[in-house]
């Protein structure tokens, strides 16, 4: 009956299972090599949790050798968005996640085990569904929505588990003649898996991250082929992982409950199941509680958010390494200059509890990452970002490229490394007051802090421009400023002022603050000596004139 039933239900299947088993040749993997895959649906932007999972897959492929596949699971056509695959590929490119096989564009792919879009594998799935019917492991279901509602109501009354199983699987016991009559009458149907599982029995499997896990066997007759002719995820992915020869499935913990079904499908098909690793969801702390990072609630859930903000890719990846392996922070402390690829990743160091995404810590990591870059690297990466997200700034950076690199080089070497830049969007605040085009238009308010008398401010600025020499080294420069401060009635040392405050108008720090504010309108800037040198005496005089005119 099963062969006859398969031909009745699926008469137009082009190739049989043997054809595909021969088409997809065994991979020649060395011992220990892996085939891992990231298999998102093209339903919108890449979630930070998805990026986290994809990065783990990439790390595993790099660590153990093998390949990382990008497969698109688009059998749910209703949820797709325009250019959904392109958005995924773009996110991978943004974060430097190399794809060894799979989709590299909206309609482009590489690799010999494709197609890598499930919607383009329809003929393959049909062959395997038909085979499942032939071997008595699948059957047609003609139940309407009302039929399914009636079953649920009956189960609720009986206080049973809901679902389509055992005696509640009403179409499971239909005879061939009954099925044939319904088909010939044009009744719509879907194909269900015929489960032989017993919910009262337990299955055990060893999760790579979580260790030994025990579940009830699956006894649900799940849908494997929908009315639109496309398979459900559960069925499609076991065919794909089998033919693509996936060795490890590394995915989010939300799929743990599906393991009994997936292992059962692999076993019923006679396929070798991959090893499973279920990684923690990325969480956010809110009002003292943890919850999943939400696409709907949290702008930072989108991987594109970090690109738009100008948070360096390396910093995001470094932060994700922190929550991937518990020993990463210690390793980074001991190896500040090593490449991430040198980190000894281990599944044993992965947490089974929720990975908390801490934006404050991410920003701290950003500052550290940028502080380790050369001025030229900061300039190049910042300019690349600004060309897309801040075109006016990009024009200034390009117009004054050497000047900008010199500014970015201030306090980039030595004992005290500047850490005022956390993201490329900070560059406007960091740089623009040094560009005359912006400074004279935008920076109009001066707050001199402790020295407020207009005549005192004017005297300091006029006296300072007289003694300033661009050729002075830093010690000479500062000593001359201290002498000037003393001549104007200010303590040359802060300590002296604190000991006898009534003897002085203020101290050298107050004087240097007046110069800093007159030069930039800011009270906090990189090293004042370096700023002065970069501007030059002519520009300093012009800025002092503006400050005096504003008194």
Wavefront OBJ file of the C-alpha trace (Angstrom):
o trace
v 0.000 0.000 0.000
v 2.734 2.480 0.897
v 4.289 2.591 -2.593
v 0.863 2.916 -4.160
v -0.066 5.589 -1.615
v 3.139 7.553 -2.299
v 2.447 7.515 -6.044
v -1.138 8.630 -5.439
v -0.164 11.523 -3.193
v 3.014 12.635 -4.951
v 2.830 11.529 -8.604
v 5.052 14.278 -10.002
v 8.225 13.796 -7.958
v 11.079 14.068 -10.429
v 13.905 12.113 -8.750
v 14.029 9.475 -6.048
v 16.040 9.528 -2.839
v 18.863 7.445 -4.318
v 19.492 10.175 -6.875
v 20.150 12.779 -4.188
v 22.148 10.397 -2.007
v 24.482 9.890 -4.977
v 24.460 13.565 -6.004
v 25.781 14.868 -2.689
v 29.084 13.030 -2.328
v 30.638 12.364 1.086
v 32.989 15.103 2.239
v 36.603 14.153 2.718
v 37.013 15.486 6.233
v 40.150 15.022 8.260
v 39.719 13.643 11.760
v 38.229 16.267 14.051
v 37.127 18.603 11.259
v 33.607 19.972 11.480
v 30.816 21.184 9.236
v 28.733 23.800 11.037
v 25.965 25.988 9.740
v 24.025 29.084 10.619
v 20.498 28.818 9.254
v 18.429 31.981 9.765
v 15.083 32.926 8.272
v 15.120 36.064 6.073
v 12.629 37.901 8.256
v 14.438 41.192 8.915
v 17.592 42.472 10.535
v 20.115 40.153 12.159
v 19.509 40.022 15.910
v 22.489 40.363 18.237
v 21.635 36.900 19.582
v 21.850 35.546 16.036
v 25.200 37.257 15.489
v 26.385 35.709 18.756
v 25.374 32.218 17.573
v 26.844 32.757 14.104
v 30.138 33.914 15.623
v 30.333 30.758 17.745
v 29.828 28.663 14.612
v 32.593 30.593 12.829
v 34.949 30.186 15.811
v 34.293 26.440 15.966
v 34.996 26.047 12.233
v 38.213 28.049 12.596
v 39.314 26.248 15.765
v 38.625 22.696 14.672
v 39.054 23.099 10.929
v 36.249 22.501 8.466
v 33.587 24.721 6.972
v 31.000 27.268 8.057
v 27.792 27.296 5.968
v 25.145 29.984 5.640
v 21.861 28.273 4.796
v 18.623 30.229 4.466
v 15.524 28.620 5.954
v 12.747 30.374 4.049
v 10.014 27.745 3.923
v 7.710 30.118 5.832
v 7.078 32.418 2.893
v 4.692 34.715 4.803
v 7.388 35.949 7.188
v 9.949 36.922 4.550
v 10.966 40.528 3.960
v 12.365 42.134 0.824
v 16.141 41.669 0.517
v 16.039 39.517 3.656
v 18.963 37.357 2.549
v 20.921 40.431 1.502
v 20.512 41.903 4.987
v 21.905 38.738 6.546
v 24.881 38.636 4.179
v 25.523 42.351 4.748
v 25.605 41.807 8.522
v 28.073 38.948 8.059
v 30.256 41.210 5.913
v 30.023 44.048 8.441
v 31.310 41.782 11.203
v 33.887 39.925 9.153
v 32.181 36.528 9.393
v 33.557 34.641 6.427
v 31.183 32.215 4.716
v 32.830 29.059 3.353
v 29.666 27.770 1.682
v 26.178 29.079 1.186
v 24.566 32.406 0.387
v 26.866 35.334 -0.373
v 24.138 37.636 -1.741
v 20.389 37.815 -2.169
v 20.594 35.324 -5.035
v 24.260 34.311 -5.064
v 25.808 31.264 -3.445
v 29.053 29.302 -3.311
v 29.596 25.621 -2.579
v 28.835 22.192 -3.998
v 26.050 21.144 -1.612
v 23.407 23.698 -2.580
v 20.997 25.105 -3.254
v 21.474 26.829 0.097
v 18.004 28.379 0.130
v 15.352 25.950 1.326
v 12.739 27.392 -1.032
v 14.940 26.255 -3.923
v 15.225 22.697 -2.571
v 11.537 21.871 -3.010
v 12.181 18.917 -5.355
v 14.663 17.433 -2.878
v 12.199 17.588 0.009
v 9.427 16.109 -2.123
v 11.613 13.087 -2.891
v 12.261 12.471 0.799
v 8.633 13.049 1.802
v 7.525 10.555 -0.832
v 10.128 8.106 0.469
v 8.806 8.550 4.034
v 5.327 7.677 2.729
v 6.711 4.644 0.870
v 8.386 3.240 3.998
v 5.253 3.809 6.090
v 6.593 6.743 8.125
v 4.299 9.450 6.785
v 0.648 9.783 5.799
v -1.824 12.370 4.488
v -3.962 14.402 6.872
v -7.248 15.904 5.671
v -8.199 17.565 8.968
v -9.658 21.044 8.684
v -9.026 23.871 11.123
v -12.357 23.037 12.727
v -11.332 19.374 13.097
v -8.158 20.437 14.891
v -10.098 22.801 17.161
v -12.470 19.963 18.049
v -9.521 17.723 18.921
v -8.061 20.428 21.191
v -11.396 20.927 22.933
v -11.710 17.195 23.524
v -8.170 17.038 24.927
v -8.872 19.976 27.219
v -11.998 18.286 28.574
v -10.079 15.062 29.145
v -7.163 17.023 30.671
v -4.796 15.504 28.104
v -1.776 16.994 26.405
v -2.773 18.902 23.298
v -1.480 17.860 19.913
v -1.961 15.432 17.067
v -0.921 12.030 18.420
v -2.068 8.439 19.054
v -5.849 8.147 19.090
v -6.182 11.894 18.496
v -4.417 11.516 15.137
v -7.662 10.949 13.291
v -6.244 10.567 9.772
v -3.556 8.112 10.813
v -5.837 5.113 10.515
v -7.443 5.967 7.168
v -7.420 3.095 4.666
v -5.967 3.464 1.193
v -9.475 3.411 -0.273
v -10.610 6.213 2.058
v -7.533 8.284 1.222
v -7.986 7.709 -2.504
v -11.609 8.791 -2.362
v -10.727 12.001 -0.547
v -7.902 12.799 -2.983
v -10.133 12.176 -5.992
v -12.797 14.364 -4.402
v -10.261 17.197 -4.287
v -10.009 17.441 -0.505
v -6.876 19.410 0.488
v -4.309 17.601 2.613
v -0.915 17.935 4.234
v 1.608 15.184 5.030
v 2.327 14.174 8.595
v 5.159 12.175 10.121
v 3.950 8.917 11.681
v 5.602 8.891 15.093
v 6.202 5.630 16.946
v 7.395 7.463 20.047
v 6.033 6.868 23.520
v 5.685 9.976 25.661
v 5.966 7.837 28.793
v 9.498 6.819 27.808
v 12.578 9.016 28.104
v 15.387 9.750 25.679
v 18.800 10.930 26.776
v 21.311 12.871 24.762
v 24.513 14.700 25.595
v 24.450 18.371 24.718
v 27.944 19.758 24.090
v 27.225 22.842 26.211
v 24.698 21.566 28.754
v 25.750 17.996 29.313
v 23.317 15.094 29.753
v 19.686 16.032 29.090
v 16.595 13.831 29.415
v 13.301 14.321 27.594
v 10.124 12.360 26.937
v 10.090 10.699 23.534
v 8.244 12.542 20.798
v 4.858 11.038 19.957
v 3.441 13.941 17.945
v 2.590 13.332 14.285
v 4.025 16.642 13.162
v 3.396 18.150 9.728
v 6.324 17.566 7.400
v 4.830 18.901 4.149
v 2.475 21.881 4.157
v -0.398 22.554 1.790
v 1.779 24.972 -0.207
v 4.095 22.101 -1.095
v 6.947 23.304 1.120
v 8.209 21.311 4.100
v 8.179 22.467 7.692
v 11.450 23.485 9.294
v 11.619 20.280 11.344
v 11.652 18.038 8.286
v 13.611 20.281 5.931
v 16.525 20.791 8.275
v 17.193 17.096 8.828
v 17.343 16.546 5.053
v 19.639 19.552 4.657
v 21.924 18.616 7.537
v 22.109 15.063 6.214
v 22.912 15.987 2.610
v 25.242 18.841 3.571
v 26.808 16.486 6.150
v 26.590 18.858 9.097
v 28.600 17.456 12.003
v 27.619 19.969 14.703
v 24.420 21.950 15.106
v 25.157 25.000 17.243
v 21.951 26.914 17.845
v 19.977 28.877 20.428
v 18.631 27.205 23.546
v 15.040 27.789 22.369
v 15.471 24.689 20.187
v 16.281 22.315 23.058
v 12.692 21.121 23.348
v 12.791 20.078 19.679
v 15.708 17.687 20.184
v 13.540 14.555 20.803
v 11.695 15.173 17.533
v 14.839 15.942 15.555
v 16.730 12.919 16.851
v 13.681 10.773 16.113
v 13.478 12.053 12.523
v 17.185 11.360 11.963
v 16.784 7.869 13.396
v 13.635 7.038 11.391
v 15.363 8.183 8.214
v 18.434 6.103 9.052
v 20.671 9.203 9.005
v 23.547 9.908 11.370
v 22.496 12.746 13.664
v 24.851 15.679 14.217
v 26.073 16.648 17.666
v 24.032 19.402 19.273
v 25.205 22.448 21.215
v 22.497 24.752 22.527
v 23.915 28.139 23.450
v 22.375 30.580 25.884
v 20.073 33.326 24.722
v 21.440 36.871 24.897
v 19.747 38.578 27.826
v 19.215 42.146 29.015
v 18.896 43.275 32.635
v 15.825 45.389 33.293
v 14.532 46.482 36.700
v 16.663 43.860 38.407
v 15.386 41.042 36.194
v 16.772 39.355 33.098
v 14.856 39.073 29.857
v 15.735 38.206 26.287
v 17.068 41.001 24.132
v 13.993 41.930 22.097
v 13.760 42.921 18.423
v 10.645 44.917 19.239
v 11.738 46.680 22.444
v 15.505 47.132 22.168
v 17.210 49.095 19.363
v 20.490 47.519 20.454
v 19.081 44.101 19.536
v 19.853 44.806 15.870
v 23.428 44.071 14.797
v 23.134 47.056 12.431
v 22.662 49.367 15.446
v 26.333 48.978 16.351
v 27.473 49.690 12.802
v 25.326 52.837 12.656
v 26.630 54.036 16.036
v 30.171 53.491 14.847
v 31.043 50.907 17.458
v 34.093 49.125 16.027
v 33.465 45.640 14.709
v 36.488 44.378 16.621
v 35.032 45.722 19.886
v 31.666 44.016 19.326
v 33.409 40.721 18.547
v 35.699 41.135 21.547
v 32.680 41.735 23.766
v 30.906 38.676 22.364
v 34.007 36.589 23.101
v 33.590 37.741 26.718
v 30.156 36.178 26.936
v 31.046 33.152 24.789
v 33.852 31.868 27.036
v 34.181 32.673 30.728
v 37.997 32.707 30.612
v 38.309 35.228 27.769
v 38.668 38.279 30.012
v 41.639 36.759 31.857
v 43.186 35.687 28.556
v 42.835 39.195 27.119
v 44.378 40.723 30.250
v 47.385 38.441 29.861
v 47.544 38.855 26.064
v 46.547 42.461 25.295
v 48.116 42.480 21.839
v 47.090 39.054 20.553
v 44.609 38.524 17.745
v 41.194 37.085 18.652
v 41.962 34.095 16.437
v 44.641 33.057 18.934
v 42.140 32.649 21.785
v 41.780 28.960 22.783
v 37.989 28.598 22.514
v 36.395 25.766 24.495
v 32.805 24.498 24.729
v 33.564 23.655 28.360
v 33.924 27.347 29.162
v 30.479 28.244 27.822
v 27.769 29.155 30.302
v 24.464 27.295 30.234
v 22.694 30.280 31.798
v 21.634 33.409 29.939
v 24.426 35.527 28.470
v 23.876 39.039 29.835
v 24.493 41.802 27.296
v 26.031 44.717 29.210
v 26.168 47.847 27.049
v 28.317 49.711 29.595
v 30.938 46.974 29.472
v 30.801 46.991 25.675
v 31.614 50.727 25.660
v 34.562 50.114 28.025
v 35.855 47.451 25.653
v 35.388 49.856 22.733
v 37.579 52.441 24.466
v 40.276 49.851 25.097
v 40.132 48.520 21.541
v 40.369 52.005 19.999
v 43.136 53.015 22.411
v 45.269 50.168 21.036
v 44.889 51.432 17.455
v 47.314 53.778 15.738
v 46.134 57.273 14.806
v 46.088 56.222 11.153
v 43.873 53.206 11.942
v 41.478 55.405 13.915
v 41.437 57.902 11.043
v 40.835 55.280 8.345
v 38.095 53.410 10.213
v 36.478 56.615 11.460
v 36.487 58.105 7.962
v 34.991 54.923 6.500
v 32.124 55.203 9.006
v 31.697 58.970 8.528
v 31.417 58.647 4.735
v 28.183 56.739 5.315
v 26.758 58.226 8.515
v 28.275 61.740 8.896
v 29.218 63.076 5.469
v 30.003 66.624 6.684
v 32.546 65.272 9.158
v 34.012 63.006 6.465
v 34.612 66.022 4.204
v 36.495 67.829 6.966
v 38.529 64.746 7.846
v 39.550 64.323 4.209
v 40.229 68.039 3.695
v 42.507 68.146 6.748
v 43.738 64.567 6.722
v 47.252 65.152 8.079
v 45.999 67.635 10.670
v 43.292 65.152 11.762
v 45.724 62.243 12.078
v 48.024 64.434 14.186
v 45.107 65.334 16.460
v 44.163 61.670 16.829
v 47.779 60.855 17.660
v 47.699 63.037 20.774
v 48.179 60.838 23.883
v 48.167 57.676 21.792
v 51.586 56.622 23.067
v 53.280 56.716 26.448
v 52.027 55.875 29.925
v 48.684 57.682 29.796
v 46.834 56.522 26.663
v 43.737 58.507 25.756
v 40.448 56.628 26.000
v 38.016 59.386 25.081
v 36.801 57.713 21.883
v 34.378 54.810 22.351
v 32.780 54.788 18.907
v 33.260 56.485 15.569
v 30.240 58.715 16.191
v 32.309 60.273 19.030
v 34.767 61.648 16.469
v 32.602 64.674 15.727
v 32.703 65.737 19.372
v 36.414 64.888 19.524
v 37.500 66.696 16.373
v 35.103 69.340 15.119
v 36.095 72.141 17.526
v 39.581 71.948 16.008
v 38.277 72.672 12.501
v 37.935 76.441 12.025
v 34.915 76.081 9.730
v 32.937 74.570 12.592
v 34.561 76.303 15.553
v 33.711 79.858 14.564
v 30.137 78.953 13.666
v 29.162 76.558 16.431
v 31.403 77.006 19.467
v 30.236 80.280 20.985
v 29.963 79.757 24.761
v 32.916 79.897 27.139
v 32.965 78.558 30.698
v 36.290 79.428 32.313
v 35.535 77.657 35.589
v 37.290 79.382 38.528
v 38.569 82.576 36.872
v 35.552 84.694 35.940
v 36.823 88.299 35.971
v 36.866 89.514 32.369
v 39.972 91.653 32.805
v 41.883 88.734 34.370
v 40.916 86.460 31.479
v 41.968 89.066 28.919
v 45.306 89.616 30.700
v 46.069 85.876 30.771
v 45.341 85.452 27.058
v 47.274 88.565 25.968
v 50.253 87.689 28.139
v 50.243 84.045 27.027
v 50.357 84.796 23.299
v 53.426 86.960 23.961
v 55.379 84.132 25.593
v 54.171 81.231 23.442
v 56.843 79.700 21.214
v 55.937 76.776 18.912
v 59.497 75.475 19.198
v 59.438 74.996 22.980
v 59.542 71.438 24.275
v 56.861 70.448 26.759
v 58.862 71.142 29.915
v 59.974 74.584 28.672
v 56.414 75.366 27.592
v 54.939 74.481 30.980
v 57.644 76.260 32.968
v 57.043 79.452 30.970
v 53.318 79.187 31.704
v 54.026 78.774 35.426
v 56.280 81.839 35.430
v 53.586 83.824 33.663
v 51.020 82.643 36.211
v 53.250 83.826 39.056
v 53.698 87.257 37.451
v 49.913 87.631 37.186
v 49.318 86.722 40.850
v 48.562 83.017 40.594
v 50.319 80.194 42.441
v 52.847 78.362 40.264
v 51.951 75.116 42.043
v 48.540 73.839 43.115
v 50.045 72.717 46.429
v 51.225 76.229 47.241
v 47.748 77.605 46.567
v 46.097 75.017 48.829
v 48.480 75.872 51.657
v 47.890 79.661 51.371
v 44.806 80.316 49.231
v 44.476 83.937 50.411
v 47.854 84.833 48.913
v 46.827 84.102 45.310
v 44.111 84.799 42.772
v 44.160 81.091 41.919
v 46.715 78.566 40.684
v 48.424 77.355 37.528
v 45.568 74.890 36.839
v 43.089 77.775 36.704
v 45.340 79.669 34.295
v 45.768 76.695 31.976
v 41.993 76.218 32.085
v 41.486 79.751 30.750
v 43.857 79.001 27.870
v 42.178 75.661 27.170
v 38.668 77.115 27.154
v 39.650 80.133 25.040
v 41.251 77.764 22.545
v 38.408 75.188 22.366
v 35.462 76.375 24.561
v 35.881 72.994 26.311
v 37.061 72.216 29.832
v 38.125 68.675 28.963
v 40.356 68.088 25.951
v 43.367 65.990 25.006
v 46.796 67.293 26.003
v 46.839 71.114 25.805
v 50.485 71.342 24.712
v 49.771 69.086 21.703
v 46.607 70.969 20.768
v 48.519 74.248 20.751
v 51.276 72.804 18.580
v 48.789 71.426 16.080
v 46.960 74.754 15.743
v 50.023 76.961 15.468
v 50.502 80.502 16.788
v 48.466 82.224 14.096
v 45.336 80.205 14.790
v 45.879 80.474 18.541
v 45.941 84.294 18.263
v 42.775 84.268 16.182
v 40.944 82.058 18.674
v 42.103 84.205 21.603
v 40.808 87.303 19.790
v 37.421 85.603 19.432
v 37.400 84.674 23.130
v 38.298 88.217 24.208
v 35.638 89.666 21.906
v 33.035 87.442 23.578
v 33.837 88.734 27.112
l 1 2 3 4 5 6 7 8 9 10 11 12 13 14 15 16 17 18 19 20 21 22 23 24 25 26 27 28 29 30 31 32 33 34 35 36 37 38 39 40 41 42 43 44 45 46 47 48 49 50 51 52 53 54 55 56 57 58 59 60 61 62 63 64 65 66 67 68 69 70 71 72 73 74 75 76 77 78 79 80 81 82 83 84 85 86 87 88 89 90 91 92 93 94 95 96 97 98 99 100 101 102 103 104 105 106 107 108 109 110 111 112 113 114 115 116 117 118 119 120 121 122 123 124 125 126 127 128 129 130 131 132 133 134 135 136 137 138 139 140 141 142 143 144 145 146 147 148 149 150 151 152 153 154 155 156 157 158 159 160 161 162 163 164 165 166 167 168 169 170 171 172 173 174 175 176 177 178 179 180 181 182 183 184 185 186 187 188 189 190 191 192 193 194 195 196 197 198 199 200 201 202 203 204 205 206 207 208 209 210 211 212 213 214 215 216 217 218 219 220 221 222 223 224 225 226 227 228 229 230 231 232 233 234 235 236 237 238 239 240 241 242 243 244 245 246 247 248 249 250 251 252 253 254 255 256 257 258 259 260 261 262 263 264 265 266 267 268 269 270 271 272 273 274 275 276 277 278 279 280 281 282 283 284 285 286 287 288 289 290 291 292 293 294 295 296 297 298 299 300 301 302 303 304 305 306 307 308 309 310 311 312 313 314 315 316 317 318 319 320 321 322 323 324 325 326 327 328 329 330 331 332 333 334 335 336 337 338 339 340 341 342 343 344 345 346 347 348 349 350 351 352 353 354 355 356 357 358 359 360 361 362 363 364 365 366 367 368 369 370 371 372 373 374 375 376 377 378 379 380 381 382 383 384 385 386 387 388 389 390 391 392 393 394 395 396 397 398 399 400 401 402 403 404 405 406 407 408 409 410 411 412 413 414 415 416 417 418 419 420 421 422 423 424 425 426 427 428 429 430 431 432 433 434 435 436 437 438 439 440 441 442 443 444 445 446 447 448 449 450 451 452 453 454 455 456 457 458 459 460 461 462 463 464 465 466 467 468 469 470 471 472 473 474 475 476 477 478 479 480 481 482 483 484 485 486 487 488 489 490 491 492 493 494 495 496 497 498 499 500 501 502 503 504 505 506 507 508 509 510 511 512 513 514 515 516 517 518 519 520 521 522 523 524 525 526 527 528 529 530 531 532 533 534 535 536 537 538 539 540 541 542 543 544 545 546 547 548 549 550 551
